[in-house]
Amino acid sequence: MNGTIAQAIALTCHGNASLAGRPPSAPFSSNSTTQFCDAITFVTLKEGVLRRKPKEVLVASTPDEWFDYLAQSGA
């Protein structure tokens, strides 16, 4: 299986469990799909001022922080 697809599936499964109130027993960083990753970060785009290019704004620096962000955002 393609590593990117496997990681997307793992993120979805961990995220669904976390948002359903059943957080996984281990942090996402211990998942096998992360073994070749230096970092996994999550950003949102903020509109640029005066027609400038949109800016990336860090939302979470780890998948576990992102799951918390999603829960706090009402996902």
PDB file with SEQRES, HELIX, SHEET and CRYST1 records, atoms N, CA, C and O in Angstrom:
SEQRES   1 A   75  MET ASN GLY THR ILE ALA GLN ALA ILE ALA LEU THR CYS          
SEQRES   2 A   75  HIS GLY ASN ALA SER LEU ALA GLY ARG PRO PRO SER ALA          
SEQRES   3 A   75  PRO PHE SER SER ASN SER THR THR GLN PHE CYS ASP ALA          
SEQRES   4 A   75  ILE THR PHE VAL THR LEU LYS GLU GLY VAL LEU ARG ARG          
SEQRES   5 A   75  LYS PRO LYS GLU VAL LEU VAL ALA SER THR PRO ASP GLU          
SEQRES   6 A   75  TRP PHE ASP TYR LEU ALA GLN SER GLY ALA                      
HELIX    1 AA1 GLY A    3  LEU A   19  1                                  17    
HELIX    2 AA2 PHE A   28  SER A   30  5                                   3    
HELIX    3 AA3 SER A   32  THR A   34  5                                   3    
HELIX    4 AA4 VAL A   49  ARG A   51  5                                   3    
HELIX    5 AA5 PRO A   63  GLN A   72  1                                  10    
SHEET    1 AA1 2 PHE A  42  LYS A  46  0                                        
SHEET    2 AA1 2 LYS A  55  ALA A  60 -1                                        
CRYST1    1.000    1.000    1.000  90.00  90.00  90.00 P 1           1          
ATOM      1  N   MET A   1       0.854  -1.182   0.000  1.00  0.00           N  
ATOM      2  CA  MET A   1       0.000   0.000   0.000  1.00  0.00           C  
ATOM      3  C   MET A   1       0.888   1.229   0.000  1.00  0.00           C  
ATOM      4  O   MET A   1       1.945   1.236   0.630  1.00  0.00           O  
ATOM      5  N   ASN A   2       0.471   2.249  -0.690  1.00  0.00           N  
ATOM      6  CA  ASN A   2       1.161   3.527  -0.741  1.00  0.00           C  
ATOM      7  C   ASN A   2       1.247   4.124   0.668  1.00  0.00           C  
ATOM      8  O   ASN A   2       0.252   4.141   1.392  1.00  0.00           O  
ATOM      9  N   GLY A   3       2.427   4.611   1.058  1.00  0.00           N  
ATOM     10  CA  GLY A   3       2.633   5.159   2.403  1.00  0.00           C  
ATOM     11  C   GLY A   3       1.744   6.341   2.715  1.00  0.00           C  
ATOM     12  O   GLY A   3       1.263   6.473   3.841  1.00  0.00           O  
ATOM     13  N   THR A   4       1.518   7.205   1.738  1.00  0.00           N  
ATOM     14  CA  THR A   4       0.667   8.376   1.952  1.00  0.00           C  
ATOM     15  C   THR A   4      -0.781   7.962   2.225  1.00  0.00           C  
ATOM     16  O   THR A   4      -1.449   8.532   3.087  1.00  0.00           O  
ATOM     17  N   ILE A   5      -1.247   6.970   1.482  1.00  0.00           N  
ATOM     18  CA  ILE A   5      -2.614   6.483   1.686  1.00  0.00           C  
ATOM     19  C   ILE A   5      -2.734   5.807   3.047  1.00  0.00           C  
ATOM     20  O   ILE A   5      -3.710   6.017   3.765  1.00  0.00           O  
ATOM     21  N   ALA A   6      -1.738   4.995   3.398  1.00  0.00           N  
ATOM     22  CA  ALA A   6      -1.752   4.328   4.701  1.00  0.00           C  
ATOM     23  C   ALA A   6      -1.778   5.350   5.835  1.00  0.00           C  
ATOM     24  O   ALA A   6      -2.489   5.168   6.823  1.00  0.00           O  
ATOM     25  N   GLN A   7      -1.004   6.423   5.692  1.00  0.00           N  
ATOM     26  CA  GLN A   7      -0.976   7.458   6.727  1.00  0.00           C  
ATOM     27  C   GLN A   7      -2.314   8.182   6.810  1.00  0.00           C  
ATOM     28  O   GLN A   7      -2.780   8.484   7.909  1.00  0.00           O  
ATOM     29  N   ALA A   8      -2.936   8.465   5.678  1.00  0.00           N  
ATOM     30  CA  ALA A   8      -4.249   9.117   5.677  1.00  0.00           C  
ATOM     31  C   ALA A   8      -5.292   8.228   6.359  1.00  0.00           C  
ATOM     32  O   ALA A   8      -6.133   8.721   7.111  1.00  0.00           O  
ATOM     33  N   ILE A   9      -5.237   6.933   6.100  1.00  0.00           N  
ATOM     34  CA  ILE A   9      -6.173   5.999   6.741  1.00  0.00           C  
ATOM     35  C   ILE A   9      -5.928   5.959   8.244  1.00  0.00           C  
ATOM     36  O   ILE A   9      -6.874   5.983   9.031  1.00  0.00           O  
ATOM     37  N   ALA A  10      -4.664   5.897   8.642  1.00  0.00           N  
ATOM     38  CA  ALA A  10      -4.332   5.859  10.071  1.00  0.00           C  
ATOM     39  C   ALA A  10      -4.775   7.145  10.769  1.00  0.00           C  
ATOM     40  O   ALA A  10      -5.304   7.094  11.879  1.00  0.00           O  
ATOM     41  N   LEU A  11      -4.562   8.301  10.124  1.00  0.00           N  
ATOM     42  CA  LEU A  11      -5.013   9.574  10.702  1.00  0.00           C  
ATOM     43  C   LEU A  11      -6.524   9.590  10.867  1.00  0.00           C  
ATOM     44  O   LEU A  11      -7.039  10.053  11.885  1.00  0.00           O  
ATOM     45  N   THR A  12      -7.233   9.085   9.863  1.00  0.00           N  
ATOM     46  CA  THR A  12      -8.695   9.038   9.928  1.00  0.00           C  
ATOM     47  C   THR A  12      -9.175   8.144  11.056  1.00  0.00           C  
ATOM     48  O   THR A  12     -10.069   8.516  11.816  1.00  0.00           O  
ATOM     49  N   CYS A  13      -8.583   6.968  11.163  1.00  0.00           N  
ATOM     50  CA  CYS A  13      -8.988   6.038  12.225  1.00  0.00           C  
ATOM     51  C   CYS A  13      -8.690   6.591  13.616  1.00  0.00           C  
ATOM     52  O   CYS A  13      -9.536   6.525  14.508  1.00  0.00           O  
ATOM     53  N   HIS A  14      -7.499   7.131  13.799  1.00  0.00           N  
ATOM     54  CA  HIS A  14      -7.137   7.710  15.102  1.00  0.00           C  
ATOM     55  C   HIS A  14      -8.013   8.930  15.414  1.00  0.00           C  
ATOM     56  O   HIS A  14      -8.466   9.109  16.545  1.00  0.00           O  
ATOM     57  N   GLY A  15      -8.240   9.757  14.401  1.00  0.00           N  
ATOM     58  CA  GLY A  15      -9.079  10.939  14.598  1.00  0.00           C  
ATOM     59  C   GLY A  15     -10.504  10.573  14.949  1.00  0.00           C  
ATOM     60  O   GLY A  15     -11.085  11.166  15.858  1.00  0.00           O  
ATOM     61  N   ASN A  16     -11.082   9.609  14.250  1.00  0.00           N  
ATOM     62  CA  ASN A  16     -12.451   9.170  14.544  1.00  0.00           C  
ATOM     63  C   ASN A  16     -12.564   8.632  15.964  1.00  0.00           C  
ATOM     64  O   ASN A  16     -13.521   8.940  16.674  1.00  0.00           O  
ATOM     65  N   ALA A  17     -11.590   7.830  16.376  1.00  0.00           N  
ATOM     66  CA  ALA A  17     -11.608   7.280  17.736  1.00  0.00           C  
ATOM     67  C   ALA A  17     -11.482   8.397  18.770  1.00  0.00           C  
ATOM     68  O   ALA A  17     -12.200   8.411  19.770  1.00  0.00           O  
ATOM     69  N   SER A  18     -10.578   9.317  18.526  1.00  0.00           N  
ATOM     70  CA  SER A  18     -10.360  10.420  19.460  1.00  0.00           C  
ATOM     71  C   SER A  18     -11.607  11.294  19.588  1.00  0.00           C  
ATOM     72  O   SER A  18     -11.997  11.663  20.695  1.00  0.00           O  
ATOM     73  N   LEU A  19     -12.225  11.622  18.465  1.00  0.00           N  
ATOM     74  CA  LEU A  19     -13.409  12.486  18.482  1.00  0.00           C  
ATOM     75  C   LEU A  19     -14.636  11.776  19.058  1.00  0.00           C  
ATOM     76  O   LEU A  19     -15.576  12.422  19.521  1.00  0.00           O  
ATOM     77  N   ALA A  20     -14.618  10.452  19.026  1.00  0.00           N  
ATOM     78  CA  ALA A  20     -15.722   9.684  19.599  1.00  0.00           C  
ATOM     79  C   ALA A  20     -15.520   9.439  21.094  1.00  0.00           C  
ATOM     80  O   ALA A  20     -16.318   8.750  21.729  1.00  0.00           O  
ATOM     81  N   GLY A  21     -14.453  10.004  21.646  1.00  0.00           N  
ATOM     82  CA  GLY A  21     -14.190   9.853  23.074  1.00  0.00           C  
ATOM     83  C   GLY A  21     -13.449   8.577  23.421  1.00  0.00           C  
ATOM     84  O   GLY A  21     -13.398   8.179  24.584  1.00  0.00           O  
ATOM     85  N   ARG A  22     -12.876   7.937  22.415  1.00  0.00           N  
ATOM     86  CA  ARG A  22     -12.106   6.711  22.639  1.00  0.00           C  
ATOM     87  C   ARG A  22     -10.677   6.932  22.142  1.00  0.00           C  
ATOM     88  O   ARG A  22     -10.265   6.323  21.155  1.00  0.00           O  
ATOM     89  N   PRO A  23      -9.924   7.794  22.816  1.00  0.00           N  
ATOM     90  CA  PRO A  23      -8.573   8.081  22.311  1.00  0.00           C  
ATOM     91  C   PRO A  23      -7.715   6.818  22.273  1.00  0.00           C  
ATOM     92  O   PRO A  23      -7.805   5.975  23.165  1.00  0.00           O  
ATOM     93  N   PRO A  24      -6.887   6.691  21.243  1.00  0.00           N  
ATOM     94  CA  PRO A  24      -6.015   5.521  21.140  1.00  0.00           C  
ATOM     95  C   PRO A  24      -5.096   5.415  22.356  1.00  0.00           C  
ATOM     96  O   PRO A  24      -4.799   6.415  23.009  1.00  0.00           O  
ATOM     97  N   SER A  25      -4.650   4.196  22.652  1.00  0.00           N  
ATOM     98  CA  SER A  25      -3.816   3.974  23.834  1.00  0.00           C  
ATOM     99  C   SER A  25      -2.400   4.515  23.662  1.00  0.00           C  
ATOM    100  O   SER A  25      -1.692   4.712  24.649  1.00  0.00           O  
ATOM    101  N   ALA A  26      -1.981   4.754  22.432  1.00  0.00           N  
ATOM    102  CA  ALA A  26      -0.632   5.275  22.185  1.00  0.00           C  
ATOM    103  C   ALA A  26      -0.730   6.531  21.323  1.00  0.00           C  
ATOM    104  O   ALA A  26      -1.676   6.674  20.548  1.00  0.00           O  
ATOM    105  N   PRO A  27       0.236   7.439  21.449  1.00  0.00           N  
ATOM    106  CA  PRO A  27       0.210   8.635  20.600  1.00  0.00           C  
ATOM    107  C   PRO A  27       0.384   8.260  19.132  1.00  0.00           C  
ATOM    108  O   PRO A  27       0.956   7.221  18.806  1.00  0.00           O  
ATOM    109  N   PHE A  28      -0.113   9.113  18.266  1.00  0.00           N  
ATOM    110  CA  PHE A  28      -0.046   8.818  16.830  1.00  0.00           C  
ATOM    111  C   PHE A  28       1.392   8.670  16.363  1.00  0.00           C  
ATOM    112  O   PHE A  28       1.656   7.921  15.423  1.00  0.00           O  
ATOM    113  N   SER A  29       2.321   9.364  16.996  1.00  0.00           N  
ATOM    114  CA  SER A  29       3.720   9.307  16.570  1.00  0.00           C  
ATOM    115  C   SER A  29       4.307   7.898  16.662  1.00  0.00           C  
ATOM    116  O   SER A  29       5.337   7.618  16.048  1.00  0.00           O  
ATOM    117  N   SER A  30       3.666   7.014  17.419  1.00  0.00           N  
ATOM    118  CA  SER A  30       4.152   5.633  17.502  1.00  0.00           C  
ATOM    119  C   SER A  30       3.572   4.753  16.393  1.00  0.00           C  
ATOM    120  O   SER A  30       3.933   3.580  16.288  1.00  0.00           O  
ATOM    121  N   ASN A  31       2.682   5.299  15.568  1.00  0.00           N  
ATOM    122  CA  ASN A  31       2.093   4.544  14.470  1.00  0.00           C  
ATOM    123  C   ASN A  31       3.159   4.233  13.425  1.00  0.00           C  
ATOM    124  O   ASN A  31       4.023   5.069  13.160  1.00  0.00           O  
ATOM    125  N   SER A  32       3.111   3.056  12.836  1.00  0.00           N  
ATOM    126  CA  SER A  32       4.128   2.644  11.863  1.00  0.00           C  
ATOM    127  C   SER A  32       4.166   3.529  10.617  1.00  0.00           C  
ATOM    128  O   SER A  32       5.184   3.571   9.926  1.00  0.00           O  
ATOM    129  N   THR A  33       3.081   4.231  10.322  1.00  0.00           N  
ATOM    130  CA  THR A  33       3.065   5.087   9.125  1.00  0.00           C  
ATOM    131  C   THR A  33       3.908   6.341   9.305  1.00  0.00           C  
ATOM    132  O   THR A  33       4.121   7.081   8.344  1.00  0.00           O  
ATOM    133  N   THR A  34       4.387   6.591  10.513  1.00  0.00           N  
ATOM    134  CA  THR A  34       5.187   7.801  10.761  1.00  0.00           C  
ATOM    135  C   THR A  34       6.682   7.513  10.814  1.00  0.00           C  
ATOM    136  O   THR A  34       7.473   8.430  11.033  1.00  0.00           O  
ATOM    137  N   GLN A  35       7.084   6.266  10.620  1.00  0.00           N  
ATOM    138  CA  GLN A  35       8.485   5.914  10.832  1.00  0.00           C  
ATOM    139  C   GLN A  35       9.456   6.635   9.908  1.00  0.00           C  
ATOM    140  O   GLN A  35      10.626   6.781  10.265  1.00  0.00           O  
ATOM    141  N   PHE A  36       9.030   7.084   8.756  1.00  0.00           N  
ATOM    142  CA  PHE A  36       9.924   7.779   7.845  1.00  0.00           C  
ATOM    143  C   PHE A  36       9.607   9.275   7.743  1.00  0.00           C  
ATOM    144  O   PHE A  36      10.057   9.940   6.810  1.00  0.00           O  
ATOM    145  N   CYS A  37       8.839   9.803   8.692  1.00  0.00           N  
ATOM    146  CA  CYS A  37       8.461  11.217   8.684  1.00  0.00           C  
ATOM    147  C   CYS A  37       9.318  12.003   9.658  1.00  0.00           C  
ATOM    148  O   CYS A  37       9.540  11.575  10.791  1.00  0.00           O  
ATOM    149  N   ASP A  38       9.794  13.146   9.215  1.00  0.00           N  
ATOM    150  CA  ASP A  38      10.492  14.052  10.130  1.00  0.00           C  
ATOM    151  C   ASP A  38       9.482  14.801  10.977  1.00  0.00           C  
ATOM    152  O   ASP A  38       9.709  15.033  12.164  1.00  0.00           O  
ATOM    153  N   ALA A  39       8.365  15.180  10.366  1.00  0.00           N  
ATOM    154  CA  ALA A  39       7.334  15.936  11.078  1.00  0.00           C  
ATOM    155  C   ALA A  39       6.014  15.806  10.334  1.00  0.00           C  
ATOM    156  O   ALA A  39       5.976  15.628   9.117  1.00  0.00           O  
ATOM    157  N   ILE A  40       4.940  15.899  11.096  1.00  0.00           N  
ATOM    158  CA  ILE A  40       3.593  15.968  10.523  1.00  0.00           C  
ATOM    159  C   ILE A  40       2.944  17.183  11.175  1.00  0.00           C  
ATOM    160  O   ILE A  40       2.697  17.195  12.381  1.00  0.00           O  
ATOM    161  N   THR A  41       2.674  18.194  10.375  1.00  0.00           N  
ATOM    162  CA  THR A  41       2.074  19.412  10.906  1.00  0.00           C  
ATOM    163  C   THR A  41       0.775  19.707  10.173  1.00  0.00           C  
ATOM    164  O   THR A  41       0.526  19.187   9.085  1.00  0.00           O  
ATOM    165  N   PHE A  42      -0.048  20.550  10.787  1.00  0.00           N  
ATOM    166  CA  PHE A  42      -1.346  20.904  10.224  1.00  0.00           C  
ATOM    167  C   PHE A  42      -1.450  22.413  10.191  1.00  0.00           C  
ATOM    168  O   PHE A  42      -1.218  23.089  11.193  1.00  0.00           O  
ATOM    169  N   VAL A  43      -1.804  22.936   9.021  1.00  0.00           N  
ATOM    170  CA  VAL A  43      -1.904  24.381   8.829  1.00  0.00           C  
ATOM    171  C   VAL A  43      -3.258  24.741   8.239  1.00  0.00           C  
ATOM    172  O   VAL A  43      -3.954  23.903   7.664  1.00  0.00           O  
ATOM    173  N   THR A  44      -3.604  25.989   8.394  1.00  0.00           N  
ATOM    174  CA  THR A  44      -4.762  26.543   7.716  1.00  0.00           C  
ATOM    175  C   THR A  44      -4.264  27.746   6.925  1.00  0.00           C  
ATOM    176  O   THR A  44      -3.205  28.296   7.228  1.00  0.00           O  
ATOM    177  N   LEU A  45      -5.004  28.146   5.937  1.00  0.00           N  
ATOM    178  CA  LEU A  45      -4.591  29.293   5.135  1.00  0.00           C  
ATOM    179  C   LEU A  45      -5.327  30.543   5.595  1.00  0.00           C  
ATOM    180  O   LEU A  45      -6.543  30.530   5.787  1.00  0.00           O  
ATOM    181  N   LYS A  46      -4.584  31.604   5.766  1.00  0.00           N  
ATOM    182  CA  LYS A  46      -5.156  32.902   6.127  1.00  0.00           C  
ATOM    183  C   LYS A  46      -5.016  33.801   4.906  1.00  0.00           C  
ATOM    184  O   LYS A  46      -3.955  33.868   4.286  1.00  0.00           O  
ATOM    185  N   GLU A  47      -6.096  34.486   4.575  1.00  0.00           N  
ATOM    186  CA  GLU A  47      -6.061  35.351   3.399  1.00  0.00           C  
ATOM    187  C   GLU A  47      -4.984  36.408   3.534  1.00  0.00           C  
ATOM    188  O   GLU A  47      -4.777  36.992   4.597  1.00  0.00           O  
ATOM    189  N   GLY A  48      -4.304  36.634   2.417  1.00  0.00           N  
ATOM    190  CA  GLY A  48      -3.277  37.665   2.403  1.00  0.00           C  
ATOM    191  C   GLY A  48      -3.899  39.050   2.326  1.00  0.00           C  
ATOM    192  O   GLY A  48      -5.027  39.217   1.863  1.00  0.00           O  
ATOM    193  N   VAL A  49      -3.157  40.018   2.779  1.00  0.00           N  
ATOM    194  CA  VAL A  49      -3.614  41.411   2.743  1.00  0.00           C  
ATOM    195  C   VAL A  49      -3.263  42.005   1.382  1.00  0.00           C  
ATOM    196  O   VAL A  49      -2.183  41.754   0.846  1.00  0.00           O  
ATOM    197  N   LEU A  50      -4.165  42.778   0.838  1.00  0.00           N  
ATOM    198  CA  LEU A  50      -3.951  43.452  -0.443  1.00  0.00           C  
ATOM    199  C   LEU A  50      -3.566  42.489  -1.568  1.00  0.00           C  
ATOM    200  O   LEU A  50      -2.593  42.700  -2.292  1.00  0.00           O  
ATOM    201  N   ARG A  51      -4.361  41.430  -1.686  1.00  0.00           N  
ATOM    202  CA  ARG A  51      -4.209  40.446  -2.763  1.00  0.00           C  
ATOM    203  C   ARG A  51      -2.882  39.693  -2.737  1.00  0.00           C  
ATOM    204  O   ARG A  51      -2.440  39.170  -3.760  1.00  0.00           O  
ATOM    205  N   ARG A  52      -2.266  39.641  -1.598  1.00  0.00           N  
ATOM    206  CA  ARG A  52      -1.041  38.850  -1.493  1.00  0.00           C  
ATOM    207  C   ARG A  52      -1.398  37.381  -1.364  1.00  0.00           C  
ATOM    208  O   ARG A  52      -2.544  37.014  -1.102  1.00  0.00           O  
ATOM    209  N   LYS A  53      -0.410  36.575  -1.550  1.00  0.00           N  
ATOM    210  CA  LYS A  53      -0.581  35.139  -1.458  1.00  0.00           C  
ATOM    211  C   LYS A  53      -1.066  34.761  -0.053  1.00  0.00           C  
ATOM    212  O   LYS A  53      -0.617  35.354   0.928  1.00  0.00           O  
ATOM    213  N   PRO A  54      -1.969  33.788   0.060  1.00  0.00           N  
ATOM    214  CA  PRO A  54      -2.409  33.348   1.391  1.00  0.00           C  
ATOM    215  C   PRO A  54      -1.226  32.869   2.228  1.00  0.00           C  
ATOM    216  O   PRO A  54      -0.221  32.386   1.706  1.00  0.00           O  
ATOM    217  N   LYS A  55      -1.378  33.019   3.529  1.00  0.00           N  
ATOM    218  CA  LYS A  55      -0.322  32.659   4.464  1.00  0.00           C  
ATOM    219  C   LYS A  55      -0.706  31.390   5.210  1.00  0.00           C  
ATOM    220  O   LYS A  55      -1.864  31.219   5.591  1.00  0.00           O  
ATOM    221  N   GLU A  56       0.257  30.502   5.420  1.00  0.00           N  
ATOM    222  CA  GLU A  56       0.006  29.303   6.213  1.00  0.00           C  
ATOM    223  C   GLU A  56       0.121  29.650   7.692  1.00  0.00           C  
ATOM    224  O   GLU A  56       1.088  30.280   8.118  1.00  0.00           O  
ATOM    225  N   VAL A  57      -0.878  29.233   8.471  1.00  0.00           N  
ATOM    226  CA  VAL A  57      -0.879  29.449   9.910  1.00  0.00           C  
ATOM    227  C   VAL A  57      -0.904  28.073  10.576  1.00  0.00           C  
ATOM    228  O   VAL A  57      -1.800  27.268  10.318  1.00  0.00           O  
ATOM    229  N   LEU A  58       0.080  27.810  11.430  1.00  0.00           N  
ATOM    230  CA  LEU A  58       0.168  26.519  12.098  1.00  0.00           C  
ATOM    231  C   LEU A  58      -1.026  26.314  13.023  1.00  0.00           C  
ATOM    232  O   LEU A  58      -1.330  27.167  13.857  1.00  0.00           O  
ATOM    233  N   VAL A  59      -1.697  25.182  12.869  1.00  0.00           N  
ATOM    234  CA  VAL A  59      -2.827  24.810  13.717  1.00  0.00           C  
ATOM    235  C   VAL A  59      -2.361  23.821  14.781  1.00  0.00           C  
ATOM    236  O   VAL A  59      -2.730  23.932  15.950  1.00  0.00           O  
ATOM    237  N   ALA A  60      -1.545  22.853  14.363  1.00  0.00           N  
ATOM    238  CA  ALA A  60      -1.045  21.836  15.293  1.00  0.00           C  
ATOM    239  C   ALA A  60       0.286  21.308  14.779  1.00  0.00           C  
ATOM    240  O   ALA A  60       0.479  21.146  13.574  1.00  0.00           O  
ATOM    241  N   SER A  61       1.191  21.045  15.696  1.00  0.00           N  
ATOM    242  CA  SER A  61       2.507  20.547  15.293  1.00  0.00           C  
ATOM    243  C   SER A  61       2.622  19.028  15.382  1.00  0.00           C  
ATOM    244  O   SER A  61       3.655  18.460  15.027  1.00  0.00           O  
ATOM    245  N   THR A  62       1.560  18.368  15.856  1.00  0.00           N  
ATOM    246  CA  THR A  62       1.517  16.901  15.883  1.00  0.00           C  
ATOM    247  C   THR A  62       0.086  16.458  15.586  1.00  0.00           C  
ATOM    248  O   THR A  62      -0.850  17.236  15.774  1.00  0.00           O  
ATOM    249  N   PRO A  63      -0.095  15.231  15.131  1.00  0.00           N  
ATOM    250  CA  PRO A  63      -1.457  14.742  14.918  1.00  0.00           C  
ATOM    251  C   PRO A  63      -2.294  14.755  16.204  1.00  0.00           C  
ATOM    252  O   PRO A  63      -3.481  15.078  16.160  1.00  0.00           O  
ATOM    253  N   ASP A  64      -1.696  14.413  17.331  1.00  0.00           N  
ATOM    254  CA  ASP A  64      -2.458  14.404  18.583  1.00  0.00           C  
ATOM    255  C   ASP A  64      -2.949  15.807  18.949  1.00  0.00           C  
ATOM    256  O   ASP A  64      -4.063  15.961  19.451  1.00  0.00           O  
ATOM    257  N   GLU A  65      -2.124  16.830  18.701  1.00  0.00           N  
ATOM    258  CA  GLU A  65      -2.572  18.210  18.919  1.00  0.00           C  
ATOM    259  C   GLU A  65      -3.705  18.556  17.954  1.00  0.00           C  
ATOM    260  O   GLU A  65      -4.639  19.272  18.315  1.00  0.00           O  
ATOM    261  N   TRP A  66      -3.616  18.044  16.732  1.00  0.00           N  
ATOM    262  CA  TRP A  66      -4.653  18.316  15.739  1.00  0.00           C  
ATOM    263  C   TRP A  66      -5.975  17.687  16.151  1.00  0.00           C  
ATOM    264  O   TRP A  66      -7.027  18.303  15.984  1.00  0.00           O  
ATOM    265  N   PHE A  67      -5.940  16.461  16.691  1.00  0.00           N  
ATOM    266  CA  PHE A  67      -7.176  15.822  17.172  1.00  0.00           C  
ATOM    267  C   PHE A  67      -7.804  16.664  18.272  1.00  0.00           C  
ATOM    268  O   PHE A  67      -9.024  16.828  18.301  1.00  0.00           O  
ATOM    269  N   ASP A  68      -6.986  17.206  19.185  1.00  0.00           N  
ATOM    270  CA  ASP A  68      -7.490  18.081  20.251  1.00  0.00           C  
ATOM    271  C   ASP A  68      -8.097  19.348  19.656  1.00  0.00           C  
ATOM    272  O   ASP A  68      -9.157  19.799  20.090  1.00  0.00           O  
ATOM    273  N   TYR A  69      -7.418  19.920  18.659  1.00  0.00           N  
ATOM    274  CA  TYR A  69      -7.915  21.127  17.982  1.00  0.00           C  
ATOM    275  C   TYR A  69      -9.285  20.851  17.345  1.00  0.00           C  
ATOM    276  O   TYR A  69     -10.205  21.660  17.463  1.00  0.00           O  
ATOM    277  N   LEU A  70      -9.406  19.713  16.675  1.00  0.00           N  
ATOM    278  CA  LEU A  70     -10.676  19.360  16.039  1.00  0.00           C  
ATOM    279  C   LEU A  70     -11.788  19.221  17.071  1.00  0.00           C  
ATOM    280  O   LEU A  70     -12.904  19.695  16.857  1.00  0.00           O  
ATOM    281  N   ALA A  71     -11.480  18.571  18.190  1.00  0.00           N  
ATOM    282  CA  ALA A  71     -12.484  18.390  19.244  1.00  0.00           C  
ATOM    283  C   ALA A  71     -12.916  19.736  19.814  1.00  0.00           C  
ATOM    284  O   ALA A  71     -14.104  19.959  20.048  1.00  0.00           O  
ATOM    285  N   GLN A  72     -11.961  20.630  20.036  1.00  0.00           N  
ATOM    286  CA  GLN A  72     -12.291  21.950  20.571  1.00  0.00           C  
ATOM    287  C   GLN A  72     -13.050  22.806  19.568  1.00  0.00           C  
ATOM    288  O   GLN A  72     -13.783  23.718  19.951  1.00  0.00           O  
ATOM    289  N   SER A  73     -12.872  22.510  18.284  1.00  0.00           N  
ATOM    290  CA  SER A  73     -13.556  23.265  17.222  1.00  0.00           C  
ATOM    291  C   SER A  73     -14.958  22.725  16.945  1.00  0.00           C  
ATOM    292  O   SER A  73     -15.677  23.267  16.106  1.00  0.00           O  
ATOM    293  N   GLY A  74     -15.349  21.658  17.649  1.00  0.00           N  
ATOM    294  CA  GLY A  74     -16.679  21.111  17.480  1.00  0.00           C  
ATOM    295  C   GLY A  74     -16.820  20.108  16.358  1.00  0.00           C  
ATOM    296  O   GLY A  74     -17.933  19.846  15.900  1.00  0.00           O  
ATOM    297  N   ALA A  75     -15.723  19.548  15.909  1.00  0.00           N  
ATOM    298  CA  ALA A  75     -15.800  18.541  14.821  1.00  0.00           C  
ATOM    299  C   ALA A  75     -16.504  17.292  15.303  1.00  0.00           C  
ATOM    300  O   ALA A  75     -16.664  16.340  14.540  1.00  0.00           O  
TER     301      ALA A  75                                                      
END                                                                             
